[in-house]
Amino acid sequence: MNENSESSIQALEKLQVLQKIIESQKTVVKMTSKCFKYCVPNVGKSLSQKEQACLWSCAQRFLESTDFINRRSSENIRNVSNVDSD
């Protein structure tokens, strides 16, 4: 492999990492927005224990659901790829 190819591969890998970081940040923003709207109807100076617990539970459910959906999507893509290659 020549230097240009290696350089291109490294640039592509860096881009993929950056894309994953961006997607993670989008997920955090989306989760924060949805959970905050759901758990904190009236914004005050601080969060109540109930609001804190709600936010924690909401965030956990959101992340677990997102992980589940991502894993299922990956499985479906692999299954389709395997069918196409047969």
HTML snippet that shows the backbone in 3Dmol.js (N, CA, C, O; Angstrom):
<script src="https://3Dmol.org/build/3Dmol-min.js"></script>
<div id="view" style="width:600px;height:400px;position:relative"></div>
<script>
const pdb = `
ATOM      1  N   MET A   1       0.842  -1.176   0.000  1.00  0.00           N
ATOM      2  CA  MET A   1       0.000   0.000   0.000  1.00  0.00           C
ATOM      3  C   MET A   1       0.890   1.244   0.000  1.00  0.00           C
ATOM      4  O   MET A   1       1.905   1.285   0.696  1.00  0.00           O
ATOM      5  N   ASN A   2       0.512   2.245  -0.773  1.00  0.00           N
ATOM      6  CA  ASN A   2       1.334   3.459  -0.811  1.00  0.00           C
ATOM      7  C   ASN A   2       0.884   4.459   0.261  1.00  0.00           C
ATOM      8  O   ASN A   2      -0.122   4.260   0.943  1.00  0.00           O
ATOM      9  N   GLU A   3       1.655   5.531   0.384  1.00  0.00           N
ATOM     10  CA  GLU A   3       1.378   6.524   1.436  1.00  0.00           C
ATOM     11  C   GLU A   3       0.017   7.177   1.271  1.00  0.00           C
ATOM     12  O   GLU A   3      -0.675   7.432   2.256  1.00  0.00           O
ATOM     13  N   ASN A   4      -0.373   7.452   0.024  1.00  0.00           N
ATOM     14  CA  ASN A   4      -1.673   8.091  -0.214  1.00  0.00           C
ATOM     15  C   ASN A   4      -2.817   7.198   0.235  1.00  0.00           C
ATOM     16  O   ASN A   4      -3.785   7.676   0.826  1.00  0.00           O
ATOM     17  N   SER A   5      -2.711   5.902  -0.043  1.00  0.00           N
ATOM     18  CA  SER A   5      -3.760   4.963   0.364  1.00  0.00           C
ATOM     19  C   SER A   5      -3.859   4.893   1.879  1.00  0.00           C
ATOM     20  O   SER A   5      -4.957   4.929   2.434  1.00  0.00           O
ATOM     21  N   GLU A   6      -2.719   4.793   2.551  1.00  0.00           N
ATOM     22  CA  GLU A   6      -2.712   4.737   4.010  1.00  0.00           C
ATOM     23  C   GLU A   6      -3.262   6.027   4.602  1.00  0.00           C
ATOM     24  O   GLU A   6      -4.010   6.004   5.580  1.00  0.00           O
ATOM     25  N   SER A   7      -2.891   7.136   4.008  1.00  0.00           N
ATOM     26  CA  SER A   7      -3.368   8.433   4.469  1.00  0.00           C
ATOM     27  C   SER A   7      -4.884   8.543   4.288  1.00  0.00           C
ATOM     28  O   SER A   7      -5.583   9.067   5.155  1.00  0.00           O
ATOM     29  N   SER A   8      -5.378   8.050   3.165  1.00  0.00           N
ATOM     30  CA  SER A   8      -6.818   8.072   2.893  1.00  0.00           C
ATOM     31  C   SER A   8      -7.569   7.186   3.877  1.00  0.00           C
ATOM     32  O   SER A   8      -8.641   7.552   4.358  1.00  0.00           O
ATOM     33  N   ILE A   9      -7.006   6.024   4.173  1.00  0.00           N
ATOM     34  CA  ILE A   9      -7.640   5.106   5.117  1.00  0.00           C
ATOM     35  C   ILE A   9      -7.695   5.732   6.506  1.00  0.00           C
ATOM     36  O   ILE A   9      -8.715   5.642   7.189  1.00  0.00           O
ATOM     37  N   GLN A  10      -6.607   6.363   6.923  1.00  0.00           N
ATOM     38  CA  GLN A  10      -6.581   7.019   8.233  1.00  0.00           C
ATOM     39  C   GLN A  10      -7.592   8.161   8.287  1.00  0.00           C
ATOM     40  O   GLN A  10      -8.273   8.346   9.296  1.00  0.00           O
ATOM     41  N   ALA A  11      -7.685   8.916   7.213  1.00  0.00           N
ATOM     42  CA  ALA A  11      -8.646  10.023   7.169  1.00  0.00           C
ATOM     43  C   ALA A  11     -10.072   9.487   7.250  1.00  0.00           C
ATOM     44  O   ALA A  11     -10.917  10.063   7.935  1.00  0.00           O
ATOM     45  N   LEU A  12     -10.336   8.388   6.555  1.00  0.00           N
ATOM     46  CA  LEU A  12     -11.660   7.775   6.581  1.00  0.00           C
ATOM     47  C   LEU A  12     -11.987   7.256   7.981  1.00  0.00           C
ATOM     48  O   LEU A  12     -13.109   7.424   8.459  1.00  0.00           O
ATOM     49  N   GLU A  13     -11.016   6.629   8.636  1.00  0.00           N
ATOM     50  CA  GLU A  13     -11.226   6.135   9.994  1.00  0.00           C
ATOM     51  C   GLU A  13     -11.518   7.288  10.955  1.00  0.00           C
ATOM     52  O   GLU A  13     -12.393   7.176  11.814  1.00  0.00           O
ATOM     53  N   LYS A  14     -10.792   8.383  10.811  1.00  0.00           N
ATOM     54  CA  LYS A  14     -11.031   9.551  11.661  1.00  0.00           C
ATOM     55  C   LYS A  14     -12.428  10.114  11.417  1.00  0.00           C
ATOM     56  O   LYS A  14     -13.112  10.522  12.355  1.00  0.00           O
ATOM     57  N   LEU A  15     -12.840  10.136  10.168  1.00  0.00           N
ATOM     58  CA  LEU A  15     -14.169  10.624   9.823  1.00  0.00           C
ATOM     59  C   LEU A  15     -15.247   9.738  10.436  1.00  0.00           C
ATOM     60  O   LEU A  15     -16.252  10.238  10.942  1.00  0.00           O
ATOM     61  N   GLN A  16     -15.043   8.430  10.393  1.00  0.00           N
ATOM     62  CA  GLN A  16     -16.010   7.505  10.983  1.00  0.00           C
ATOM     63  C   GLN A  16     -16.113   7.706  12.493  1.00  0.00           C
ATOM     64  O   GLN A  16     -17.211   7.673  13.048  1.00  0.00           O
ATOM     65  N   VAL A  17     -14.989   7.913  13.154  1.00  0.00           N
ATOM     66  CA  VAL A  17     -14.997   8.175  14.596  1.00  0.00           C
ATOM     67  C   VAL A  17     -15.747   9.473  14.878  1.00  0.00           C
ATOM     68  O   VAL A  17     -16.557   9.538  15.802  1.00  0.00           O
ATOM     69  N   LEU A  18     -15.480  10.492  14.092  1.00  0.00           N
ATOM     70  CA  LEU A  18     -16.153  11.778  14.262  1.00  0.00           C
ATOM     71  C   LEU A  18     -17.657  11.634  14.063  1.00  0.00           C
ATOM     72  O   LEU A  18     -18.443  12.229  14.801  1.00  0.00           O
ATOM     73  N   GLN A  19     -18.059  10.846  13.070  1.00  0.00           N
ATOM     74  CA  GLN A  19     -19.484  10.628  12.830  1.00  0.00           C
ATOM     75  C   GLN A  19     -20.138   9.930  14.022  1.00  0.00           C
ATOM     76  O   GLN A  19     -21.266  10.261  14.389  1.00  0.00           O
ATOM     77  N   LYS A  20     -19.444   8.973  14.624  1.00  0.00           N
ATOM     78  CA  LYS A  20     -19.983   8.286  15.799  1.00  0.00           C
ATOM     79  C   LYS A  20     -20.124   9.250  16.974  1.00  0.00           C
ATOM     80  O   LYS A  20     -21.102   9.191  17.719  1.00  0.00           O
ATOM     81  N   ILE A  21     -19.156  10.124  17.133  1.00  0.00           N
ATOM     82  CA  ILE A  21     -19.225  11.123  18.208  1.00  0.00           C
ATOM     83  C   ILE A  21     -20.411  12.050  17.985  1.00  0.00           C
ATOM     84  O   ILE A  21     -21.148  12.358  18.922  1.00  0.00           O
ATOM     85  N   ILE A  22     -20.595  12.490  16.756  1.00  0.00           N
ATOM     86  CA  ILE A  22     -21.716  13.374  16.429  1.00  0.00           C
ATOM     87  C   ILE A  22     -23.039  12.677  16.703  1.00  0.00           C
ATOM     88  O   ILE A  22     -23.944  13.278  17.282  1.00  0.00           O
ATOM     89  N   GLU A  23     -23.167  11.420  16.296  1.00  0.00           N
ATOM     90  CA  GLU A  23     -24.403  10.673  16.539  1.00  0.00           C
ATOM     91  C   GLU A  23     -24.653  10.505  18.036  1.00  0.00           C
ATOM     92  O   GLU A  23     -25.793  10.602  18.492  1.00  0.00           O
ATOM     93  N   SER A  24     -23.599  10.257  18.793  1.00  0.00           N
ATOM     94  CA  SER A  24     -23.741  10.134  20.248  1.00  0.00           C
ATOM     95  C   SER A  24     -24.234  11.442  20.849  1.00  0.00           C
ATOM     96  O   SER A  24     -25.106  11.441  21.717  1.00  0.00           O
ATOM     97  N   GLN A  25     -23.680  12.548  20.391  1.00  0.00           N
ATOM     98  CA  GLN A  25     -24.102  13.853  20.899  1.00  0.00           C
ATOM     99  C   GLN A  25     -25.557  14.141  20.534  1.00  0.00           C
ATOM    100  O   GLN A  25     -26.301  14.698  21.342  1.00  0.00           O
ATOM    101  N   LYS A  26     -25.957  13.770  19.336  1.00  0.00           N
ATOM    102  CA  LYS A  26     -27.352  13.951  18.923  1.00  0.00           C
ATOM    103  C   LYS A  26     -28.280  13.144  19.827  1.00  0.00           C
ATOM    104  O   LYS A  26     -29.343  13.620  20.225  1.00  0.00           O
ATOM    105  N   THR A  27     -27.868  11.925  20.144  1.00  0.00           N
ATOM    106  CA  THR A  27     -28.665  11.069  21.017  1.00  0.00           C
ATOM    107  C   THR A  27     -28.806  11.688  22.396  1.00  0.00           C
ATOM    108  O   THR A  27     -29.896  11.685  22.968  1.00  0.00           O
ATOM    109  N   VAL A  28     -27.725  12.214  22.932  1.00  0.00           N
ATOM    110  CA  VAL A  28     -27.763  12.844  24.259  1.00  0.00           C
ATOM    111  C   VAL A  28     -28.698  14.051  24.252  1.00  0.00           C
ATOM    112  O   VAL A  28     -29.492  14.228  25.176  1.00  0.00           O
ATOM    113  N   VAL A  29     -28.609  14.870  23.226  1.00  0.00           N
ATOM    114  CA  VAL A  29     -29.473  16.057  23.136  1.00  0.00           C
ATOM    115  C   VAL A  29     -30.939  15.643  23.030  1.00  0.00           C
ATOM    116  O   VAL A  29     -31.800  16.213  23.700  1.00  0.00           O
ATOM    117  N   LYS A  30     -31.215  14.658  22.193  1.00  0.00           N
ATOM    118  CA  LYS A  30     -32.585  14.184  22.014  1.00  0.00           C
ATOM    119  C   LYS A  30     -33.127  13.606  23.322  1.00  0.00           C
ATOM    120  O   LYS A  30     -34.253  13.901  23.723  1.00  0.00           O
ATOM    121  N   MET A  31     -32.310  12.778  23.980  1.00  0.00           N
ATOM    122  CA  MET A  31     -32.716  12.165  25.237  1.00  0.00           C
ATOM    123  C   MET A  31     -32.970  13.232  26.299  1.00  0.00           C
ATOM    124  O   MET A  31     -33.985  13.191  26.995  1.00  0.00           O
ATOM    125  N   THR A  32     -32.061  14.174  26.421  1.00  0.00           N
ATOM    126  CA  THR A  32     -32.193  15.227  27.424  1.00  0.00           C
ATOM    127  C   THR A  32     -33.482  16.006  27.213  1.00  0.00           C
ATOM    128  O   THR A  32     -34.216  16.279  28.163  1.00  0.00           O
ATOM    129  N   SER A  33     -33.748  16.358  25.974  1.00  0.00           N
ATOM    130  CA  SER A  33     -34.944  17.127  25.658  1.00  0.00           C
ATOM    131  C   SER A  33     -36.213  16.353  25.997  1.00  0.00           C
ATOM    132  O   SER A  33     -37.101  16.869  26.676  1.00  0.00           O
ATOM    133  N   LYS A  34     -36.294  15.118  25.524  1.00  0.00           N
ATOM    134  CA  LYS A  34     -37.499  14.317  25.764  1.00  0.00           C
ATOM    135  C   LYS A  34     -37.710  14.045  27.251  1.00  0.00           C
ATOM    136  O   LYS A  34     -38.815  14.204  27.769  1.00  0.00           O
ATOM    137  N   CYS A  35     -36.655  13.640  27.924  1.00  0.00           N
ATOM    138  CA  CYS A  35     -36.785  13.306  29.347  1.00  0.00           C
ATOM    139  C   CYS A  35     -37.103  14.541  30.181  1.00  0.00           C
ATOM    140  O   CYS A  35     -37.915  14.473  31.104  1.00  0.00           O
ATOM    141  N   PHE A  36     -36.478  15.658  29.867  1.00  0.00           N
ATOM    142  CA  PHE A  36     -36.722  16.870  30.642  1.00  0.00           C
ATOM    143  C   PHE A  36     -38.166  17.326  30.466  1.00  0.00           C
ATOM    144  O   PHE A  36     -38.821  17.711  31.434  1.00  0.00           O
ATOM    145  N   LYS A  37     -38.662  17.284  29.227  1.00  0.00           N
ATOM    146  CA  LYS A  37     -40.059  17.675  28.991  1.00  0.00           C
ATOM    147  C   LYS A  37     -41.019  16.758  29.739  1.00  0.00           C
ATOM    148  O   LYS A  37     -42.038  17.206  30.264  1.00  0.00           O
ATOM    149  N   TYR A  38     -40.684  15.473  29.783  1.00  0.00           N
ATOM    150  CA  TYR A  38     -41.546  14.488  30.434  1.00  0.00           C
ATOM    151  C   TYR A  38     -41.492  14.593  31.959  1.00  0.00           C
ATOM    152  O   TYR A  38     -42.520  14.492  32.628  1.00  0.00           O
ATOM    153  N   CYS A  39     -40.306  14.793  32.500  1.00  0.00           N
ATOM    154  CA  CYS A  39     -40.097  14.690  33.952  1.00  0.00           C
ATOM    155  C   CYS A  39     -40.172  16.009  34.712  1.00  0.00           C
ATOM    156  O   CYS A  39     -40.411  16.011  35.919  1.00  0.00           O
ATOM    157  N   VAL A  40     -39.973  17.120  34.031  1.00  0.00           N
ATOM    158  CA  VAL A  40     -39.913  18.412  34.728  1.00  0.00           C
ATOM    159  C   VAL A  40     -40.944  19.358  34.104  1.00  0.00           C
ATOM    160  O   VAL A  40     -40.615  20.151  33.222  1.00  0.00           O
ATOM    161  N   PRO A  41     -42.192  19.265  34.572  1.00  0.00           N
ATOM    162  CA  PRO A  41     -43.239  20.104  33.982  1.00  0.00           C
ATOM    163  C   PRO A  41     -43.063  21.593  34.281  1.00  0.00           C
ATOM    164  O   PRO A  41     -43.385  22.443  33.451  1.00  0.00           O
ATOM    165  N   ASN A  42     -42.551  21.900  35.474  1.00  0.00           N
ATOM    166  CA  ASN A  42     -42.346  23.291  35.872  1.00  0.00           C
ATOM    167  C   ASN A  42     -40.906  23.460  36.342  1.00  0.00           C
ATOM    168  O   ASN A  42     -40.501  22.880  37.349  1.00  0.00           O
ATOM    169  N   VAL A  43     -40.149  24.246  35.615  1.00  0.00           N
ATOM    170  CA  VAL A  43     -38.738  24.445  35.953  1.00  0.00           C
ATOM    171  C   VAL A  43     -38.626  25.363  37.161  1.00  0.00           C
ATOM    172  O   VAL A  43     -39.209  26.447  37.191  1.00  0.00           O
ATOM    173  N   GLY A  44     -37.873  24.914  38.150  1.00  0.00           N
ATOM    174  CA  GLY A  44     -37.633  25.715  39.347  1.00  0.00           C
ATOM    175  C   GLY A  44     -36.146  25.929  39.534  1.00  0.00           C
ATOM    176  O   GLY A  44     -35.353  25.759  38.607  1.00  0.00           O
ATOM    177  N   LYS A  45     -35.781  26.306  40.753  1.00  0.00           N
ATOM    178  CA  LYS A  45     -34.365  26.558  41.047  1.00  0.00           C
ATOM    179  C   LYS A  45     -33.564  25.270  41.129  1.00  0.00           C
ATOM    180  O   LYS A  45     -32.363  25.261  40.861  1.00  0.00           O
ATOM    181  N   SER A  46     -34.227  24.183  41.500  1.00  0.00           N
ATOM    182  CA  SER A  46     -33.542  22.893  41.584  1.00  0.00           C
ATOM    183  C   SER A  46     -34.538  21.781  41.265  1.00  0.00           C
ATOM    184  O   SER A  46     -35.748  22.002  41.222  1.00  0.00           O
ATOM    185  N   LEU A  47     -34.003  20.588  41.044  1.00  0.00           N
ATOM    186  CA  LEU A  47     -34.850  19.440  40.742  1.00  0.00           C
ATOM    187  C   LEU A  47     -35.247  18.742  42.035  1.00  0.00           C
ATOM    188  O   LEU A  47     -34.440  18.593  42.953  1.00  0.00           O
ATOM    189  N   SER A  48     -36.497  18.320  42.088  1.00  0.00           N
ATOM    190  CA  SER A  48     -36.946  17.545  43.243  1.00  0.00           C
ATOM    191  C   SER A  48     -36.385  16.124  43.135  1.00  0.00           C
ATOM    192  O   SER A  48     -35.891  15.719  42.083  1.00  0.00           O
ATOM    193  N   GLN A  49     -36.466  15.387  44.224  1.00  0.00           N
ATOM    194  CA  GLN A  49     -36.017  13.989  44.209  1.00  0.00           C
ATOM    195  C   GLN A  49     -36.811  13.191  43.175  1.00  0.00           C
ATOM    196  O   GLN A  49     -36.259  12.352  42.461  1.00  0.00           O
ATOM    197  N   LYS A  50     -38.108  13.465  43.108  1.00  0.00           N
ATOM    198  CA  LYS A  50     -38.977  12.768  42.155  1.00  0.00           C
ATOM    199  C   LYS A  50     -38.541  13.077  40.716  1.00  0.00           C
ATOM    200  O   LYS A  50     -38.469  12.174  39.882  1.00  0.00           O
ATOM    201  N   GLU A  51     -38.253  14.335  40.431  1.00  0.00           N
ATOM    202  CA  GLU A  51     -37.804  14.724  39.090  1.00  0.00           C
ATOM    203  C   GLU A  51     -36.458  14.087  38.755  1.00  0.00           C
ATOM    204  O   GLU A  51     -36.245  13.628  37.633  1.00  0.00           O
ATOM    205  N   GLN A  52     -35.556  14.060  39.726  1.00  0.00           N
ATOM    206  CA  GLN A  52     -34.251  13.436  39.506  1.00  0.00           C
ATOM    207  C   GLN A  52     -34.403  11.950  39.199  1.00  0.00           C
ATOM    208  O   GLN A  52     -33.768  11.430  38.282  1.00  0.00           O
ATOM    209  N   ALA A  53     -35.247  11.274  39.971  1.00  0.00           N
ATOM    210  CA  ALA A  53     -35.477   9.844  39.752  1.00  0.00           C
ATOM    211  C   ALA A  53     -36.116   9.606  38.385  1.00  0.00           C
ATOM    212  O   ALA A  53     -35.754   8.667  37.675  1.00  0.00           O
ATOM    213  N   CYS A  54     -37.061  10.456  38.028  1.00  0.00           N
ATOM    214  CA  CYS A  54     -37.724  10.348  36.727  1.00  0.00           C
ATOM    215  C   CYS A  54     -36.722  10.530  35.595  1.00  0.00           C
ATOM    216  O   CYS A  54     -36.718   9.757  34.637  1.00  0.00           O
ATOM    217  N   LEU A  55     -35.871  11.550  35.701  1.00  0.00           N
ATOM    218  CA  LEU A  55     -34.854  11.797  34.672  1.00  0.00           C
ATOM    219  C   LEU A  55     -33.910  10.613  34.539  1.00  0.00           C
ATOM    220  O   LEU A  55     -33.566  10.211  33.427  1.00  0.00           O
ATOM    221  N   TRP A  56     -33.491  10.055  35.666  1.00  0.00           N
ATOM    222  CA  TRP A  56     -32.585   8.904  35.646  1.00  0.00           C
ATOM    223  C   TRP A  56     -33.245   7.716  34.941  1.00  0.00           C
ATOM    224  O   TRP A  56     -32.648   7.099  34.059  1.00  0.00           O
ATOM    225  N   SER A  57     -34.478   7.404  35.338  1.00  0.00           N
ATOM    226  CA  SER A  57     -35.194   6.275  34.735  1.00  0.00           C
ATOM    227  C   SER A  57     -35.436   6.498  33.251  1.00  0.00           C
ATOM    228  O   SER A  57     -35.265   5.590  32.438  1.00  0.00           O
ATOM    229  N   CYS A  58     -35.829   7.698  32.913  1.00  0.00           N
ATOM    230  CA  CYS A  58     -36.093   8.040  31.514  1.00  0.00           C
ATOM    231  C   CYS A  58     -34.833   7.884  30.675  1.00  0.00           C
ATOM    232  O   CYS A  58     -34.874   7.308  29.588  1.00  0.00           O
ATOM    233  N   ALA A  59     -33.728   8.392  31.172  1.00  0.00           N
ATOM    234  CA  ALA A  59     -32.461   8.297  30.440  1.00  0.00           C
ATOM    235  C   ALA A  59     -32.045   6.844  30.267  1.00  0.00           C
ATOM    236  O   ALA A  59     -31.594   6.450  29.192  1.00  0.00           O
ATOM    237  N   GLN A  60     -32.193   6.047  31.317  1.00  0.00           N
ATOM    238  CA  GLN A  60     -31.842   4.623  31.235  1.00  0.00           C
ATOM    239  C   GLN A  60     -32.689   3.923  30.176  1.00  0.00           C
ATOM    240  O   GLN A  60     -32.163   3.198  29.332  1.00  0.00           O
ATOM    241  N   ARG A  61     -34.002   4.142  30.223  1.00  0.00           N
ATOM    242  CA  ARG A  61     -34.898   3.517  29.239  1.00  0.00           C
ATOM    243  C   ARG A  61     -34.557   3.965  27.828  1.00  0.00           C
ATOM    244  O   ARG A  61     -34.541   3.156  26.901  1.00  0.00           O
ATOM    245  N   PHE A  62     -34.285   5.246  27.666  1.00  0.00           N
ATOM    246  CA  PHE A  62     -33.969   5.787  26.347  1.00  0.00           C
ATOM    247  C   PHE A  62     -32.703   5.133  25.795  1.00  0.00           C
ATOM    248  O   PHE A  62     -32.680   4.697  24.644  1.00  0.00           O
ATOM    249  N   LEU A  63     -31.651   5.064  26.613  1.00  0.00           N
ATOM    250  CA  LEU A  63     -30.387   4.480  26.159  1.00  0.00           C
ATOM    251  C   LEU A  63     -30.524   2.989  25.882  1.00  0.00           C
ATOM    252  O   LEU A  63     -29.981   2.491  24.896  1.00  0.00           O
ATOM    253  N   GLU A  64     -31.242   2.273  26.741  1.00  0.00           N
ATOM    254  CA  GLU A  64     -31.452   0.845  26.519  1.00  0.00           C
ATOM    255  C   GLU A  64     -32.259   0.608  25.245  1.00  0.00           C
ATOM    256  O   GLU A  64     -31.957  -0.307  24.478  1.00  0.00           O
ATOM    257  N   SER A  65     -33.271   1.421  25.021  1.00  0.00           N
ATOM    258  CA  SER A  65     -34.082   1.293  23.803  1.00  0.00           C
ATOM    259  C   SER A  65     -33.259   1.596  22.562  1.00  0.00           C
ATOM    260  O   SER A  65     -33.351   0.886  21.561  1.00  0.00           O
ATOM    261  N   THR A  66     -32.456   2.646  22.627  1.00  0.00           N
ATOM    262  CA  THR A  66     -31.601   3.010  21.499  1.00  0.00           C
ATOM    263  C   THR A  66     -30.611   1.895  21.198  1.00  0.00           C
ATOM    264  O   THR A  66     -30.393   1.552  20.036  1.00  0.00           O
ATOM    265  N   ASP A  67     -30.009   1.329  22.240  1.00  0.00           N
ATOM    266  CA  ASP A  67     -29.064   0.227  22.060  1.00  0.00           C
ATOM    267  C   ASP A  67     -29.761  -0.979  21.437  1.00  0.00           C
ATOM    268  O   ASP A  67     -29.224  -1.599  20.519  1.00  0.00           O
ATOM    269  N   PHE A  68     -30.943  -1.313  21.925  1.00  0.00           N
ATOM    270  CA  PHE A  68     -31.702  -2.440  21.389  1.00  0.00           C
ATOM    271  C   PHE A  68     -32.013  -2.231  19.906  1.00  0.00           C
ATOM    272  O   PHE A  68     -31.827  -3.136  19.092  1.00  0.00           O
ATOM    273  N   ILE A  69     -32.481  -1.044  19.568  1.00  0.00           N
ATOM    274  CA  ILE A  69     -32.821  -0.744  18.175  1.00  0.00           C
ATOM    275  C   ILE A  69     -31.583  -0.823  17.290  1.00  0.00           C
ATOM    276  O   ILE A  69     -31.642  -1.365  16.187  1.00  0.00           O
ATOM    277  N   ASN A  70     -30.466  -0.290  17.764  1.00  0.00           N
ATOM    278  CA  ASN A  70     -29.226  -0.348  16.983  1.00  0.00           C
ATOM    279  C   ASN A  70     -28.771  -1.785  16.760  1.00  0.00           C
ATOM    280  O   ASN A  70     -28.356  -2.142  15.657  1.00  0.00           O
ATOM    281  N   ARG A  71     -28.848  -2.619  17.811  1.00  0.00           N
ATOM    282  CA  ARG A  71     -28.440  -4.020  17.666  1.00  0.00           C
ATOM    283  C   ARG A  71     -29.349  -4.759  16.699  1.00  0.00           C
ATOM    284  O   ARG A  71     -28.873  -5.520  15.857  1.00  0.00           O
ATOM    285  N   ARG A  72     -30.660  -4.541  16.813  1.00  0.00           N
ATOM    286  CA  ARG A  72     -31.610  -5.208  15.909  1.00  0.00           C
ATOM    287  C   ARG A  72     -31.410  -4.755  14.467  1.00  0.00           C
ATOM    288  O   ARG A  72     -31.484  -5.567  13.545  1.00  0.00           O
ATOM    289  N   SER A  73     -31.161  -3.483  14.274  1.00  0.00           N
ATOM    290  CA  SER A  73     -30.912  -2.965  12.927  1.00  0.00           C
ATOM    291  C   SER A  73     -29.665  -3.600  12.336  1.00  0.00           C
ATOM    292  O   SER A  73     -29.655  -3.980  11.166  1.00  0.00           O
ATOM    293  N   SER A  74     -28.616  -3.718  13.137  1.00  0.00           N
ATOM    294  CA  SER A  74     -27.379  -4.344  12.665  1.00  0.00           C
ATOM    295  C   SER A  74     -27.618  -5.805  12.302  1.00  0.00           C
ATOM    296  O   SER A  74     -27.119  -6.285  11.284  1.00  0.00           O
ATOM    297  N   GLU A  75     -28.384  -6.512  13.134  1.00  0.00           N
ATOM    298  CA  GLU A  75     -28.709  -7.908  12.843  1.00  0.00           C
ATOM    299  C   GLU A  75     -29.481  -8.014  11.535  1.00  0.00           C
ATOM    300  O   GLU A  75     -29.193  -8.880  10.709  1.00  0.00           O
ATOM    301  N   ASN A  76     -30.454  -7.139  11.345  1.00  0.00           N
ATOM    302  CA  ASN A  76     -31.249  -7.164  10.116  1.00  0.00           C
ATOM    303  C   ASN A  76     -30.384  -6.896   8.894  1.00  0.00           C
ATOM    304  O   ASN A  76     -30.552  -7.539   7.857  1.00  0.00           O
ATOM    305  N   ILE A  77     -29.468  -5.956   9.012  1.00  0.00           N
ATOM    306  CA  ILE A  77     -28.569  -5.650   7.895  1.00  0.00           C
ATOM    307  C   ILE A  77     -27.701  -6.862   7.582  1.00  0.00           C
ATOM    308  O   ILE A  77     -27.516  -7.211   6.417  1.00  0.00           O
ATOM    309  N   ARG A  78     -27.164  -7.509   8.629  1.00  0.00           N
ATOM    310  CA  ARG A  78     -26.340  -8.710   8.416  1.00  0.00           C
ATOM    311  C   ARG A  78     -27.159  -9.815   7.765  1.00  0.00           C
ATOM    312  O   ARG A  78     -26.677 -10.489   6.854  1.00  0.00           O
ATOM    313  N   ASN A  79     -28.394 -10.007   8.225  1.00  0.00           N
ATOM    314  CA  ASN A  79     -29.246 -11.050   7.657  1.00  0.00           C
ATOM    315  C   ASN A  79     -29.540 -10.786   6.188  1.00  0.00           C
ATOM    316  O   ASN A  79     -29.510 -11.706   5.371  1.00  0.00           O
ATOM    317  N   VAL A  80     -29.820  -9.543   5.855  1.00  0.00           N
ATOM    318  CA  VAL A  80     -30.077  -9.187   4.458  1.00  0.00           C
ATOM    319  C   VAL A  80     -28.815  -9.392   3.627  1.00  0.00           C
ATOM    320  O   VAL A  80     -28.886  -9.878   2.499  1.00  0.00           O
ATOM    321  N   SER A  81     -27.670  -9.028   4.176  1.00  0.00           N
ATOM    322  CA  SER A  81     -26.394  -9.209   3.472  1.00  0.00           C
ATOM    323  C   SER A  81     -26.127 -10.681   3.222  1.00  0.00           C
ATOM    324  O   SER A  81     -25.659 -11.054   2.147  1.00  0.00           O
ATOM    325  N   ASN A  82     -26.421 -11.523   4.207  1.00  0.00           N
ATOM    326  CA  ASN A  82     -26.205 -12.960   4.053  1.00  0.00           C
ATOM    327  C   ASN A  82     -27.134 -13.554   3.010  1.00  0.00           C
ATOM    328  O   ASN A  82     -26.723 -14.431   2.251  1.00  0.00           O
ATOM    329  N   VAL A  83     -28.372 -13.096   2.957  1.00  0.00           N
ATOM    330  CA  VAL A  83     -29.323 -13.578   1.960  1.00  0.00           C
ATOM    331  C   VAL A  83     -28.866 -13.161   0.569  1.00  0.00           C
ATOM    332  O   VAL A  83     -28.929 -13.955  -0.370  1.00  0.00           O
ATOM    333  N   ASP A  84     -28.406 -11.924   0.431  1.00  0.00           N
ATOM    334  CA  ASP A  84     -27.945 -11.427  -0.863  1.00  0.00           C
ATOM    335  C   ASP A  84     -26.713 -12.165  -1.354  1.00  0.00           C
ATOM    336  O   ASP A  84     -26.542 -12.342  -2.560  1.00  0.00           O
ATOM    337  N   SER A  85     -25.847 -12.601  -0.438  1.00  0.00           N
ATOM    338  CA  SER A  85     -24.605 -13.255  -0.853  1.00  0.00           C
ATOM    339  C   SER A  85     -24.806 -14.734  -1.159  1.00  0.00           C
ATOM    340  O   SER A  85     -23.923 -15.372  -1.733  1.00  0.00           O
ATOM    341  N   ASP A  86     -25.956 -15.286  -0.783  1.00  0.00           N
ATOM    342  CA  ASP A  86     -26.211 -16.711  -1.051  1.00  0.00           C
ATOM    343  C   ASP A  86     -26.577 -16.975  -2.469  1.00  0.00           C
ATOM    344  O   ASP A  86     -26.818 -18.123  -2.841  1.00  0.00           O
TER     345      ASP A  86
END
`;
const viewer = $3Dmol.createViewer("view");
viewer.addModel(pdb, "pdb");
viewer.setStyle({}, {cartoon: {color: "spectrum"}});
viewer.zoomTo();
viewer.render();
</script>
